[in-house]
């Protein structure tokens, strides 16, 4: 099952620091998956949450 299929089933998601860093740094393994997650939450249909600590770490 692809990540897009799983993401289509939810409306909110908590994202920890690691996936955000993988996305920003374009990690060779996890970057594409992280990008797919970030892009899926750029619409108004879904919301993603994180913490102030994540913002500090990033």
PEJO-V198616 format. One record per backbone hydrogen bond with DSSP energy under -0.5 kcal/mol. NH is the residue of the N-H (numbers start at 1). CO is the residue of the C=O. E is the energy in kcal/mol with one decimal. If there is no record, write none. Layout:
# PEJO-V198616
<<NH;CO;E> <NH;CO;E>>
This chain:
# PEJO-V198616
<<6;2;-1.5> <7;3;-2.8> <8;4;-1.7> <9;6;-1.3> <10;7;-1.4> <13;47;-1.5> <15;49;-3.5> <16;14;-0.5> <20;16;-0.9> <21;17;-2.3> <22;18;-2.8> <23;19;-2.0> <24;20;-2.6> <25;21;-2.8> <26;22;-0.5> <26;23;-0.8> <27;22;-2.2> <31;27;-1.4> <34;30;-2.5> <35;31;-2.7> <36;32;-1.9> <37;33;-1.9> <38;34;-2.6> <39;35;-2.9> <40;36;-1.8> <41;37;-1.0> <41;38;-0.8> <42;39;-1.5> <46;43;-0.6> <47;11;-2.9> <49;13;-2.8> <55;51;-1.7> <56;52;-2.3> <57;53;-2.6> <58;54;-2.5>>
